[in-house]
Amino acid sequence: MSKINIKGELNNLTEQEKFSIDTMGILLDNKIKYIDNSVTVILEMKDDEIFLERSTNEYHISMDFSKDNITNGIYEIKTLGNFDLRVETKEIDIENNKIFIKYSMYINDVKQDFEYKIEYEER
């Protein structure tokens, strides 16, 4: 288990919003875990595939990114229930200490486009 510094961005291209990430996390095997603005994030990397989980007391979202594939995910808002979630991965790049994902997320068939990128280094 290694402590890591994480810097990155989550860009909502549809709504033209950008969220910066600058936090500490833990790297264990191929899993990264960090907390960003009270959101617990877990990333699991496997070859050309990434599993992402984001959760708070209010919601839980799980997405699987696999290039040129559309996958089903889980999007639960605790006070409202589950919503239909599909993820279309357009680009995925997993390099040494860098992750980049460009994807479209469909929640109840409403599409939003995102870019997610992080860089991390051991402390």
Phi and psi restraints in degrees (value plus and minus 20) as a CYANA .aco file:
   2 SER   PHI    -142.8  -102.8
   2 SER   PSI     119.9   159.9
   3 LYS   PHI    -102.3   -62.3
   3 LYS   PSI     117.9   157.9
   4 ILE   PHI    -152.7  -112.7
   4 ILE   PSI     130.6   170.6
   5 ASN   PHI    -111.0   -71.0
   5 ASN   PSI     113.8   153.8
   6 ILE   PHI    -142.8  -102.8
   6 ILE   PSI     110.3   150.3
   7 LYS   PHI    -152.8  -112.8
   7 LYS   PSI     121.8   161.8
   8 GLY   PHI     159.3   199.3
   8 GLY   PSI    -187.2  -147.2
   9 GLU   PHI    -167.1  -127.1
   9 GLU   PSI     128.1   168.1
  10 LEU   PHI    -139.7   -99.7
  10 LEU   PSI      94.0   134.0
  11 ASN   PHI    -126.9   -86.9
  11 ASN   PSI     100.7   140.7
  12 ASN   PHI    -109.2   -69.2
  12 ASN   PSI      80.8   120.8
  13 LEU   PHI     -90.3   -50.3
  13 LEU   PSI     -49.4    -9.4
  14 THR   PHI     -88.3   -48.3
  14 THR   PSI     -67.5   -27.5
  15 GLU   PHI    -118.0   -78.0
  15 GLU   PSI     -15.9    24.1
  16 GLN   PHI      31.7    71.7
  16 GLN   PSI      30.9    70.9
  17 GLU   PHI    -137.5   -97.5
  17 GLU   PSI     123.3   163.3
  18 LYS   PHI    -148.2  -108.2
  18 LYS   PSI     111.2   151.2
  19 PHE   PHI    -139.4   -99.4
  19 PHE   PSI     104.9   144.9
  20 SER   PHI    -110.1   -70.1
  20 SER   PSI     128.1   168.1
  21 ILE   PHI    -141.7  -101.7
  21 ILE   PSI     105.7   145.7
  22 ASP   PHI    -170.3  -130.3
  22 ASP   PSI      76.8   116.8
  23 THR   PHI    -173.6  -133.6
  23 THR   PSI     157.4   197.4
  24 MET   PHI    -123.2   -83.2
  24 MET   PSI     131.4   171.4
  25 GLY   PHI    -170.4  -130.4
  25 GLY   PSI    -192.5  -152.5
  26 ILE   PHI    -146.5  -106.5
  26 ILE   PSI     115.0   155.0
  27 LEU   PHI    -133.7   -93.7
  27 LEU   PSI     101.0   141.0
  28 LEU   PHI    -155.1  -115.1
  28 LEU   PSI      99.3   139.3
  29 ASP   PHI      35.0    75.0
  29 ASP   PSI    -139.5   -99.5
  30 ASN   PHI    -129.4   -89.4
  30 ASN   PSI       8.5    48.5
  31 LYS   PHI    -138.9   -98.9
  31 LYS   PSI     115.2   155.2
  32 ILE   PHI    -135.0   -95.0
  32 ILE   PSI     114.7   154.7
  33 LYS   PHI    -150.8  -110.8
  33 LYS   PSI     111.4   151.4
  34 TYR   PHI    -172.2  -132.2
  34 TYR   PSI     144.8   184.8
  35 ILE   PHI    -137.9   -97.9
  35 ILE   PSI     108.1   148.1
  36 ASP   PHI    -150.3  -110.3
  36 ASP   PSI      93.2   133.2
  37 ASN   PHI      30.8    70.8
  37 ASN   PSI      30.0    70.0
  38 SER   PHI      46.1    86.1
  38 SER   PSI      -6.8    33.2
  39 VAL   PHI    -123.5   -83.5
  39 VAL   PSI     102.7   142.7
  40 THR   PHI    -103.4   -63.4
  40 THR   PSI     106.0   146.0
  41 VAL   PHI    -140.1  -100.1
  41 VAL   PSI     111.7   151.7
  42 ILE   PHI    -146.5  -106.5
  42 ILE   PSI     105.7   145.7
  43 LEU   PHI    -136.2   -96.2
  43 LEU   PSI     108.8   148.8
  44 GLU   PHI    -140.5  -100.5
  44 GLU   PSI     103.7   143.7
  45 MET   PHI    -125.5   -85.5
  45 MET   PSI     112.1   152.1
  46 LYS   PHI    -159.1  -119.1
  46 LYS   PSI      90.5   130.5
  47 ASP   PHI      23.5    63.5
  47 ASP   PSI    -126.9   -86.9
  48 ASP   PHI    -124.0   -84.0
  48 ASP   PSI       5.0    45.0
  49 GLU   PHI    -154.0  -114.0
  49 GLU   PSI     124.4   164.4
  50 ILE   PHI    -153.3  -113.3
  50 ILE   PSI     114.0   154.0
  51 PHE   PHI    -126.2   -86.2
  51 PHE   PSI     108.1   148.1
  52 LEU   PHI    -142.5  -102.5
  52 LEU   PSI     113.2   153.2
  53 GLU   PHI    -149.0  -109.0
  53 GLU   PSI     110.0   150.0
  54 ARG   PHI    -147.8  -107.8
  54 ARG   PSI     112.3   152.3
  55 SER   PHI    -170.2  -130.2
  55 SER   PSI     129.3   169.3
  56 THR   PHI    -158.2  -118.2
  56 THR   PSI    -192.4  -152.4
  57 ASN   PHI     -89.3   -49.3
  57 ASN   PSI     -39.0     1.0
  58 GLU   PHI    -118.8   -78.8
  58 GLU   PSI     -48.9    -8.9
  59 TYR   PHI    -169.6  -129.6
  59 TYR   PSI     144.4   184.4
  60 HIS   PHI    -161.0  -121.0
  60 HIS   PSI     109.4   149.4
  61 ILE   PHI    -153.3  -113.3
  61 ILE   PSI     113.9   153.9
  62 SER   PHI    -148.2  -108.2
  62 SER   PSI     109.7   149.7
  63 MET   PHI    -156.1  -116.1
  63 MET   PSI     125.4   165.4
  64 ASP   PHI    -136.9   -96.9
  64 ASP   PSI     102.1   142.1
  65 PHE   PHI    -125.5   -85.5
  65 PHE   PSI     103.0   143.0
  66 SER   PHI    -163.4  -123.4
  66 SER   PSI      99.4   139.4
  67 LYS   PHI     -71.2   -31.2
  67 LYS   PSI     113.8   153.8
  68 ASP   PHI      41.5    81.5
  68 ASP   PSI       2.7    42.7
  69 ASN   PHI    -142.4  -102.4
  69 ASN   PSI     133.7   173.7
  70 ILE   PHI    -129.0   -89.0
  70 ILE   PSI     104.0   144.0
  71 THR   PHI    -140.1  -100.1
  71 THR   PSI     135.7   175.7
  72 ASN   PHI    -111.6   -71.6
  72 ASN   PSI     123.4   163.4
  73 GLY   PHI    -148.1  -108.1
  73 GLY   PSI    -190.6  -150.6
  74 ILE   PHI    -143.2  -103.2
  74 ILE   PSI     108.8   148.8
  75 TYR   PHI    -154.3  -114.3
  75 TYR   PSI      87.7   127.7
  76 GLU   PHI    -140.2  -100.2
  76 GLU   PSI     102.2   142.2
  77 ILE   PHI    -120.3   -80.3
  77 ILE   PSI     100.3   140.3
  78 LYS   PHI     -79.7   -39.7
  78 LYS   PSI     -50.0   -10.0
  79 THR   PHI    -108.2   -68.2
  79 THR   PSI     -33.8     6.2
  80 LEU   PHI    -137.0   -97.0
  80 LEU   PSI     -42.1    -2.1
  81 GLY   PHI      85.5   125.5
  81 GLY   PSI    -181.0  -141.0
  82 ASN   PHI    -112.5   -72.5
  82 ASN   PSI     126.4   166.4
  83 PHE   PHI    -140.5  -100.5
  83 PHE   PSI     130.6   170.6
  84 ASP   PHI     -88.9   -48.9
  84 ASP   PSI     106.5   146.5
  85 LEU   PHI    -151.6  -111.6
  85 LEU   PSI     107.3   147.3
  86 ARG   PHI    -148.4  -108.4
  86 ARG   PSI     126.8   166.8
  87 VAL   PHI    -147.6  -107.6
  87 VAL   PSI     106.2   146.2
  88 GLU   PHI    -129.5   -89.5
  88 GLU   PSI      92.2   132.2
  89 THR   PHI    -106.6   -66.6
  89 THR   PSI      98.4   138.4
  90 LYS   PHI    -113.7   -73.7
  90 LYS   PSI     -55.1   -15.1
  91 GLU   PHI    -169.9  -129.9
  91 GLU   PSI     119.3   159.3
  92 ILE   PHI    -165.5  -125.5
  92 ILE   PSI     112.7   152.7
  93 ASP   PHI    -160.4  -120.4
  93 ASP   PSI      95.9   135.9
  94 ILE   PHI    -134.9   -94.9
  94 ILE   PSI      88.5   128.5
  95 GLU   PHI    -137.0   -97.0
  95 GLU   PSI     158.3   198.3
  96 ASN   PHI     -81.5   -41.5
  96 ASN   PSI      89.3   129.3
  97 ASN   PHI      48.6    88.6
  97 ASN   PSI      -1.4    38.6
  98 LYS   PHI    -160.0  -120.0
  98 LYS   PSI     122.4   162.4
  99 ILE   PHI    -154.8  -114.8
  99 ILE   PSI     114.2   154.2
 100 PHE   PHI    -155.5  -115.5
 100 PHE   PSI     110.8   150.8
 101 ILE   PHI    -155.8  -115.8
 101 ILE   PSI     109.5   149.5
 102 LYS   PHI    -135.9   -95.9
 102 LYS   PSI     105.3   145.3
 103 TYR   PHI    -171.9  -131.9
 103 TYR   PSI     142.0   182.0
 104 SER   PHI    -132.1   -92.1
 104 SER   PSI     115.8   155.8
 105 MET   PHI    -136.3   -96.3
 105 MET   PSI     109.0   149.0
 106 TYR   PHI    -132.1   -92.1
 106 TYR   PSI      93.8   133.8
 107 ILE   PHI    -130.7   -90.7
 107 ILE   PSI      95.5   135.5
 108 ASN   PHI      28.5    68.5
 108 ASN   PSI      25.0    65.0
 109 ASP   PHI      47.5    87.5
 109 ASP   PSI      -9.1    30.9
 110 VAL   PHI    -115.6   -75.6
 110 VAL   PSI     101.2   141.2
 111 LYS   PHI    -112.3   -72.3
 111 LYS   PSI     117.7   157.7
 112 GLN   PHI    -156.9  -116.9
 112 GLN   PSI     120.9   160.9
 113 ASP   PHI    -123.8   -83.8
 113 ASP   PSI     120.5   160.5
 114 PHE   PHI    -157.2  -117.2
 114 PHE   PSI     136.5   176.5
 115 GLU   PHI    -149.0  -109.0
 115 GLU   PSI     113.9   153.9
 116 TYR   PHI    -148.4  -108.4
 116 TYR   PSI     104.8   144.8
 117 LYS   PHI    -161.8  -121.8
 117 LYS   PSI     118.2   158.2
 118 ILE   PHI    -158.9  -118.9
 118 ILE   PSI     132.6   172.6
 119 GLU   PHI    -147.0  -107.0
 119 GLU   PSI     123.7   163.7
 120 TYR   PHI    -162.7  -122.7
 120 TYR   PSI     132.0   172.0
 121 GLU   PHI    -164.6  -124.6
 121 GLU   PSI     128.4   168.4
 122 GLU   PHI     -89.0   -49.0
 122 GLU   PSI     126.1   166.1
